[in-house]
């Protein structure tokens, strides 16, 4: 696992979008995207900030240690919690397994209560320019606004939302649907993503030789060597 992949995994464990983490760290989203996609090598100051933010060691970030080796600086524990940790460390494997079983069960119980609560409101970047599920429309970086959505595991993963235009991705996605998209420079074959082909934006399934429509009334789009085609994100759901 690369440094960028570890950062993505830690961010998603905390339920943070790339936009949210970039704001926390005080850096441009594009800089964080380049680090996560391993397009740029992060400096030592950035690694220190990430280690502090996610309470892990720099050795873990660099792949020098398979363990996260939590740093307790900035992670406050009570004297009672410290006493429990000391007792846990002298247990044999059977004892640790018993404690882990009870702890995991109780943790799941608490999380189940939280899941039943009404979701909080969350904002995601929403592009006014639609992604075509038809013959192609222009997809620009602007304009955009922030759309209020329920805070769910899927919306927390989304880096932006975009509207579908056309019917070539029916019956999965319909004209007017708002898609939740996770930024990505590439996706796996068979996955659905947002693509920019020669300046026009599309929502399509990635094929081996081009972009695939789900609606049988539309032909697939063959991507030639001279075409300028790039992936900008993976569709992870819709509102």
Secondary structure in CASP SS format (residue, H / E / C, confidence):
PFRMAT SS
TARGET T0000
AUTHOR 0000-0000-0000
METHOD secondary structure of the structure
MODEL  1
X C 1.00
X C 1.00
X H 1.00
X H 1.00
X H 1.00
X H 1.00
X H 1.00
X H 1.00
X H 1.00
X H 1.00
X H 1.00
X H 1.00
X H 1.00
X C 1.00
X C 1.00
X C 1.00
X C 1.00
X H 1.00
X H 1.00
X H 1.00
X H 1.00
X H 1.00
X H 1.00
X H 1.00
X H 1.00
X C 1.00
X C 1.00
X C 1.00
X H 1.00
X H 1.00
X H 1.00
X H 1.00
X H 1.00
X H 1.00
X H 1.00
X H 1.00
X C 1.00
X C 1.00
X C 1.00
X C 1.00
X C 1.00
X C 1.00
X C 1.00
X H 1.00
X H 1.00
X H 1.00
X H 1.00
X H 1.00
X H 1.00
X H 1.00
X H 1.00
X H 1.00
X H 1.00
X H 1.00
X C 1.00
X C 1.00
X C 1.00
X H 1.00
X H 1.00
X H 1.00
X H 1.00
X C 1.00
X C 1.00
X C 1.00
X C 1.00
X C 1.00
X C 1.00
X C 1.00
X C 1.00
X C 1.00
X C 1.00
X C 1.00
X C 1.00
X C 1.00
X C 1.00
X C 1.00
X C 1.00
X C 1.00
X H 1.00
X H 1.00
X H 1.00
X H 1.00
X H 1.00
X H 1.00
X H 1.00
X H 1.00
X H 1.00
X H 1.00
X H 1.00
X C 1.00
X C 1.00
X C 1.00
X H 1.00
X H 1.00
X H 1.00
X H 1.00
X H 1.00
X H 1.00
X H 1.00
X H 1.00
X H 1.00
X H 1.00
X H 1.00
X H 1.00
X H 1.00
X H 1.00
X H 1.00
X H 1.00
X H 1.00
X H 1.00
X H 1.00
X H 1.00
X H 1.00
X H 1.00
X H 1.00
X H 1.00
X C 1.00
X C 1.00
X C 1.00
X C 1.00
X E 1.00
X E 1.00
X E 1.00
X E 1.00
X E 1.00
X E 1.00
X E 1.00
X E 1.00
X E 1.00
X E 1.00
X E 1.00
X E 1.00
X C 1.00
X C 1.00
X C 1.00
X C 1.00
X E 1.00
X E 1.00
X C 1.00
X C 1.00
X C 1.00
X C 1.00
X C 1.00
X E 1.00
X E 1.00
X E 1.00
X E 1.00
X E 1.00
X E 1.00
X E 1.00
X C 1.00
X C 1.00
X H 1.00
X H 1.00
X H 1.00
X H 1.00
X H 1.00
X C 1.00
X C 1.00
X E 1.00
X E 1.00
X E 1.00
X E 1.00
X E 1.00
X E 1.00
X C 1.00
X C 1.00
X C 1.00
X C 1.00
X C 1.00
X C 1.00
X C 1.00
X C 1.00
X C 1.00
X C 1.00
X C 1.00
X C 1.00
X E 1.00
X E 1.00
X E 1.00
X E 1.00
X E 1.00
X E 1.00
X C 1.00
X C 1.00
X C 1.00
X C 1.00
X C 1.00
X C 1.00
X C 1.00
X C 1.00
X E 1.00
X E 1.00
X E 1.00
X E 1.00
X E 1.00
X E 1.00
X C 1.00
X C 1.00
X E 1.00
X E 1.00
X E 1.00
X E 1.00
X E 1.00
X E 1.00
X E 1.00
X C 1.00
X C 1.00
X C 1.00
X E 1.00
X E 1.00
X E 1.00
X C 1.00
X C 1.00
X C 1.00
X C 1.00
X C 1.00
X C 1.00
X C 1.00
X C 1.00
X E 1.00
X E 1.00
X C 1.00
X C 1.00
X C 1.00
X C 1.00
X C 1.00
X C 1.00
X E 1.00
X E 1.00
X E 1.00
X E 1.00
X E 1.00
X E 1.00
X E 1.00
X E 1.00
X E 1.00
X E 1.00
X C 1.00
END
